[in-house]
């Protein structure tokens, strides 16, 4: 197959480049070109979504790294062009409108938030689904809410949603499923993604700061990979602004649809690029749930998912590149080591830590969720208990994903992740003591 996909390039040019050109053409016809240029020059100094100099590195890699197919490099550049010259400026304006219309959202308190951590394909999404459905007591952000973290826009969507449901049978909502046309249905089965589903908070960094490991799909070159898999490659001021934005984003959603009992809950599986240290600094009173799975099962499943998503979006499997494969595998293995060390550090600090085995959760969902909720002091209404009971029944019919293609790494995984589950099993035994797991009242005094 040729490495040039002109159909994909044309699609990206139409969807990402043409809106920017239309903006400039309109400004020129109205005689506003200088005003638009001045806007681009001035707004970065007042922008909540700072785009650092690291973007220049990504652009350079996209232009010069010939080991990556031309159409992939073009797709990445089109997305950057659209984000920098249209999305970012519009979102900057929309964000400051929020500051004028809804300044009271700053008064929202995020008390003892809950972070679900773990490696990708370890059950983090399922666990978040199970816990966040208790919406009267738990508030988790949906994908569309941190893709568009603008309060007035979210209120507008709420208004439109009423009419979409009433008159169009949720037709507009159904269009928000990115994998709706996945012919094999494998991606939807492995990891259902929809704008209306809870997702990983880190995705906001991808769309607004252009910095996330998920962006490796469009920038799979060696240099850009080393950059995007290391959060500390960014300046400290940029890292702090990203988490300052995150906190404001959460406050906005809590302001809009939270209540006095709402506890913020997040899933953050991409934190192993170093973001977990900033999570701890930004939310010092946070509580943590680690879910872990045998790497010999989770890693092959992750590789299959990455290959599937990139093939679906770009018609290119990055694992055919030896450099991509080496850097990605090192990143994955490092994440397993960091998870153990982070769990240990939290236990030593006597923060609220729960460790949940993937296999034990799926053996008895009902019992495990009740146990987790009890330790978190989350009430379980009758209808929520019924939902958990039904999920437990459904799990018995779940079909396991075929990952045979990626199982050839079994020996390598054993060598690079020795005793991963055994070490976390030992830590789980430690966290069974009340001394190492302070109560919610204890956390309020910290």
Order of alpha helices (4+ residues) and beta strands (2+ residues): alpha-alpha-alpha-alpha-alpha-alpha-beta-alpha-beta-alpha-alpha-alpha-alpha-alpha-alpha-alpha-beta-alpha-beta-alpha-alpha-beta-alpha-alpha-alpha-alpha-alpha-alpha
